[in-house]
Amino acid sequence: MSEAKILNEVRLKASAAGWRLFRNNSGAGKLENGSFVRWGLANDSPHSQHASADLIGIKPVIVTQEMVGTTIGVFASIETKTEGWKPRPNDPHEQRQRNWQELVRSLGGYAIFSTGELEE
């Protein structure tokens, strides 16, 4: 199954669960006027240690005890991969993606690689 198809499946599953995910295209290039532009979340430099995910959004969470019944939004970051994907520890781009996930998680967010699954 292609990454595009998996990405769409993940978005449908997330939407059914009440999440809101948005496509985070990233890249860099020259405009017609010759100026250079970067786009995508956390794509500030070609030397960045982070590479943000394909899907960025908000996962609703109901807080416990002190804030019973209050829904908060947790930052969600999902990097989609093709069916059968296996992590490549020595791949520099995947390492930047793992660094991004570690950053998101360290701040209380949700970040995963997905080949179609959506963990709650």
C-alpha positions in Angstrom: 0.0 0.0 0.0 1.4 3.4 -0.9 2.3 6.1 1.7 -0.4 8.4 0.2 -3.1 5.7 0.8 -1.8 5.1 4.3 -1.8 8.8 5.0 -5.4 9.1 3.9 -6.4 6.0 6.0 -4.8 7.5 9.1 -6.6 10.8 8.6 -9.9 9.0 8.3 -9.3 7.0 11.4 -8.2 10.1 13.3 -11.2 12.0 12.2 -13.5 9.2 13.3 -11.8 9.4 16.7 -12.4 13.1 17.0 -8.9 14.2 16.1 -8.0 17.0 13.6 -5.0 16.3 11.4 -3.6 18.4 8.7 -1.1 17.6 5.9 2.3 19.2 6.6 4.1 19.4 3.3 7.7 20.4 3.7 10.5 21.3 1.3 12.5 24.1 -0.1 13.1 25.7 -3.5 13.4 28.8 -5.6 10.4 30.9 -6.5 9.9 32.4 -10.0 11.4 35.7 -8.7 14.6 33.8 -7.7 14.1 34.0 -4.0 14.6 30.9 -1.9 11.8 29.7 0.4 11.4 26.8 2.9 8.0 25.5 3.9 6.7 23.0 6.5 6.8 23.0 10.2 10.3 23.1 11.8 11.9 23.4 8.3 14.0 26.4 9.2 17.4 25.2 8.1 18.9 22.5 6.0 21.0 21.7 9.0 18.1 21.2 11.4 18.2 18.2 13.8 14.5 17.8 13.4 12.1 16.8 10.6 8.5 17.3 11.3 5.9 14.7 10.4 3.5 14.3 7.4 0.4 14.9 9.6 0.2 17.5 12.3 -2.8 18.3 14.5 -4.7 18.0 17.7 -5.8 14.9 19.6 -8.6 15.5 22.2 -7.9 14.2 25.6 -10.2 14.3 28.7 -8.2 15.3 31.7 -8.5 13.4 35.1 -9.4 14.5 38.6 -8.6 18.2 38.9 -10.2 19.0 35.5 -12.8 16.3 35.2 -14.8 16.6 32.1 -12.5 19.2 30.5 -11.2 18.4 27.1 -7.7 19.5 26.2 -6.0 19.3 22.8 -2.7 17.4 22.7 -0.3 18.2 19.9 -0.3 15.2 17.5 2.4 14.4 15.0 2.2 11.3 12.7 4.8 10.3 10.2 3.3 7.9 7.7 5.4 5.1 6.1 4.6 2.6 3.4 3.2 -0.8 4.3 6.0 -3.1 5.5 8.3 -0.2 6.5 11.1 -1.1 8.9 13.1 1.5 10.8 16.5 2.3 9.4 18.6 3.5 12.4 21.4 4.8 10.2 19.2 6.9 7.9 19.9 10.6 8.6 16.4 11.7 7.6 14.7 9.1 9.8 17.0 10.2 12.6 15.8 13.8 12.3 12.2 12.4 12.3 12.9 10.4 15.5 14.5 13.6 17.1 11.2 15.5 16.2 9.2 12.7 17.9 11.3 12.8 21.0 10.9 16.6 21.2 7.1 16.4 20.8 6.8 13.6 23.4 9.1 15.4 25.9 6.7 18.3 25.8 3.6 16.1 26.4 2.6 15.6 22.8 1.8 12.5 20.8 4.2 11.4 18.0 4.4 8.1 16.1 5.5 6.5 12.9 2.5 4.8 11.2 2.0 2.3 8.5 -1.8 2.7 8.9 -2.4 2.2 12.5 -3.5 4.9 14.9 -2.7 4.3 18.5 -5.1 5.9 21.1 
